[in-house]
Amino acid sequence: MSNDTLSDVLRAVRLKGAVFFDVEATTPWVAETPAANVIVPAILPASEHVMEYHVVTSGGCWAAVVGSDARAIRLEAGDVVAFPSDE
């Protein structure tokens, strides 16, 4: 394994397609992603699974799962967060 965890994960999965969204925002802002079972049929109908993740390239933010009892976590530049699938 290398020191780059994201590269290790991407080598382990067999990607068959990808869709990327670029969000550039300044304070205050919020970005909300629909649940996988909602977004998959709309943008990747042939996909069996979706891995939703976000990369913070500068600044910082908070991440949380809407409707979850879990507390939000603070992210800073260089952090990657992956959200669970509700499949």
Residue, then its C-alpha position, 0 to 999 in steps of 0.5 A: m500500500s502507498n501513502d495515498t489512500l485514495s489511489d489505493v481505494l481506486r486501484a481496488v475497485r473496478l470503475k466502469g464509469a464516472v460523473f464528476f461535479d465541481v462545486e466552487a463556493t465561498t462562505p456561507w454555502v451548502a451543497e447537498t447530494p441526493a441519495a444514491n438510489v435517487i441519483v443513479p437512475a437519473i445519471l448512471p442507469a446501468s450502474e450497480h453501485v455508486m460511490e459518492y465522495h467529496v475532496v476539499t481542495s482549499g479552505g474548510c467545511w463541515a460534512a454530514v449525512v442529512g437525516s442522520d444522528a451522527r455529528a457533522i465532521r470538520l474537513e480541511a484542504g486535502d481531506v476526502v470524505a466518502f458517504p455511505s450508500d443507501e442501497 
